[in-house]
Structure formats: C-alpha cells, structure tokens
Amino acid sequence: MNILILGANGFIGSHLSEAILSETDWHIFALDLSHDKIENCLNHKRFHFHQGDMLVEKEWVTEHIQKADVVLPLVAIATPAVYVQDPLRVFELDFEANLNIVRQCVQYQKRIIFPSTSEVYGMCADQEFDEETSLLVTGPIHRERWIYSISKQLMDRVIYAYGKHHQLSYTLFRPFNWYGPKLDNIFNPKPGGSRVLTQFIGNILRGENIMLVNGGEQQRCFMYIDDGIRALLAMIRNENNQASQQIFNIGNPRENISIRTLANHLMQYIAEYPAYADSVKQVKLVDVDAEQYYGTGYQDVDLRVPSIQRATEKLDWQPTTNLIDGLKKTLGFYLR
C-alpha cells in the first residue's frame, strides 16, 4: 500500500510513520514544513519525504493523492490558545485547506482517514460520548475557542455527505487527549503555547508556577500515543471493511483525571530525576481565571469521556497503557 501523510512531522504523523515502517511493508509519501521529529525515518527506503507547505505545494499534493491508496491529512492547529488568538487562521487551515484534500479524494476515488477531534462534542451533557447519539454542543459566537470544534465538525459532516452521496471511502477518528514523546516543544515558555501536558512539563523544568485554569478541576481522559497508533493501523488495514464509513472515538475512558491531578503527577515523577528535583521545589499550583489566561473568547468543558465500544467491536482495539506508565515514558523521552 501507498500511504500519503500530510503533516508527517507532527505528533501523530511522526509516530504513525515510525510504526508503519517497522510493522508493515507499506510505502509512505510524506509532506511537512520540517523533519525534526522524523529524522530516523528519512533514510528508510520506503519513506519518501518532501519538505514544503501543503498550501504551496499543491501540484505535489495532487500528484501524490493520485498515487496513494490511503490519504491521511493530519495538518491542523490544535492548541486552544490559538483558537482564541487567531481563529481565522484555525479555520483556514483546519477546514478550508483540508476541504481541498477531501474533494480531491472524491475526484480520484481515494480512501481518506481524517482526524476529527473530541472537541466536536463541545459541552455535551452526556457522561460518556457516543459517536452516533451524543449531541454536539458549543457556546455562543463570541466564544472563539469553538472555531476549532466547529471547523472539525463541519469537515466531519462534509466527509459524511461525500461518502453518502458520492461514494467517498472514509474513516473519521476522534482522538481524546493523546500524549507521549514528541507531543510539543517543552521549551516554549509562552502561556498556552503548547498542550497542557507539555506546558506543565516546561513550567516544572523552569521552576515556574503552574497556572491551573479555573482551578484545574476539569477532567480529561489521557491516552498514550502508542495505543492511538495501534487504532490507526487497524483503520488503515481495514480488514473486512470494518473501518469503512465509520467514526471512531479513540481514547482511554479508564484514565479520567483532573488537570490538577495531572500537574501533581508530573511534579512527583519529575522530582525523581535528581537534575530537576530543585526545580520542582520552586513550583506552586496557582488558580487562574480562564479569561485571564486565554482571553475573553475562551470557554471550557468539565468532562470529556469517550465511549470506545465501536472501536472495540469493529477494530478489535483497546487502550493498554496506564497513565503512570505513559507519563513516565513521556518524561523519559523529554528528560533523558
């Protein structure tokens, strides 16, 4: 199989590329702006990398969509601070740029595996989110945080419509707080400049206080990246077409913890590294108002728990890495 990965140097793209090369005989055609996370893939005979911007390299993208058996457009902005600070950039990349990819997959009859997001559920009141029945609930227009959720939801609906009316072969997957090595740059000091886990790691290493938005009582289901990649490989293999025309929540409902608990775990585990023990002692947990931290366009969600029954039944998949092991593996990568 020929796999086209747009955004191969991202968190998911880099781990998926490594797994494909080590576990399959598939060829990867990859595009991204840089290659620091995929250095160990570059010299592999089945890894064909082109450095560039998909908004500029349109001929390359079209040529390789035509060559591909499966297309994975993984290019997206996925940090909440940017949703508030630059909402139009989020929409232009996460929806408009990817819409062109989807339409070419329709045109050339190519299968697409598209990253939706757990954020599409928004402020859904369900205790567990189901792909088919849960309502997708977002806030008022001036809460610009929701432009990411809405961009992804709209893309889900467009892909579904192309599948129903134009025979597009697709799979949608919704990651729930995947984490692990290569997630973000922990040396980015800008508040909100990375996702919560890597933001906290950076705070601790610099001996800075950890800002807990609204007290850090929000709960999230964190899942280690290796479990997500196993699910993606099953979607790509698509044995007996079990993944075709499906939406899958991919998360770990057993690891549902508060953001405050996550901060405490990280401080505890980083303190086990002698080089950083003194930095940990300087860190305090400080409650901060969401609008003070992110701006007036932000709005938060208290609970976000996936139902994974469909993925379990159709993909024969379950997450297997517990949070403690996953966090220690992640810290081992960043602190080694």
C-alpha positions, 0 to 999 in steps of 0.5 A: 500500500501507498500511504500519503501523510500530510503533516508527517512531522507532527505528533501523530504523523511522526509516530504513525510513520515510525510504526508503519515502517517497522510493522508493515511493508507499506510505502509512505509519501510524506509532506511537512514544513520540517523533519525534526521529529522524523529524522530516523525515518528519512533514510528508510527506503520506503519513506519518501519525504518532501519538505514544503507547505501543503498550501504551496505545494499543491501540484505535489499534493495532487500528484501524490493523492493520485498515487496513494491508496490511503490519504491521511491529512493530519495538518491542523492547529490544535492548541486552544490558545490559538483558537482564541488568538487567531481563529481565522487562521484555525479555520483556514487551515483546519477546514478550508485547506483540508476541504481541498484534500477531501474533494480531491479524494472524491475526484480520484476515488481515494480512501481518506482517514481524517482526524476529527477531534473530541472537541466536536462534542463541545459541552455535551451533557452526556457522561460518556460520548457516543459517536452516533447519539451524543449531541454536539454542543458549543457556546455562543459566537463570541466564544472563539475557542469553538472555531476549532470544534466547529471547523472539525465538525463541519469537515466531519459532516462534509466527509459524511455527505461525500461518502453518502452521496458520492461514494467517498471511502472514509474513516473519521477518528476522534482522538481524546487527549493523546500524549507521549514523546514528541507531543510539543516543544517543552521549551516554549515558555509562552502561556498556552503555547503548547498542550497542557501536558507539555506546558506543565512539563516546561513550567516544572523544568523552569521552576515556574508556577503552574497556572491551573485554569479555573482551578484545574478541576476539569477532567480529561481522559489521557491516552498514550500515543502508542495505543492511538497508533495501534487504532490507526493501523487497524483503520488503515488495514481495514480488514473486512471493511470494518473501518469503512464509513465509520467514526471512531472515538479513540481514547482511554475512558479508564484514565479520567483525571483532573488537570490538577491531578495531572500537574501533581503527577508530573511534579512527583515523577519529575522530582525523581530525576535528581537534575530537576528535583530543585526545580520542582521545589520552586513550583506552586499550583496557582488558580487562574481565571480562564479569561485571564489566561486565554482571553475573553473568547475562551470557554471550557468543558468539565468532562470529556469521556469517550465511549470506545465500544465501536472501536472495540467491536469493529477494530478489535482495539483497546487502550493498554497503557496506564497513565503512570506508565505513559507519563513516565515514558513521556518524561523519559523521552523529554528528560533523558 
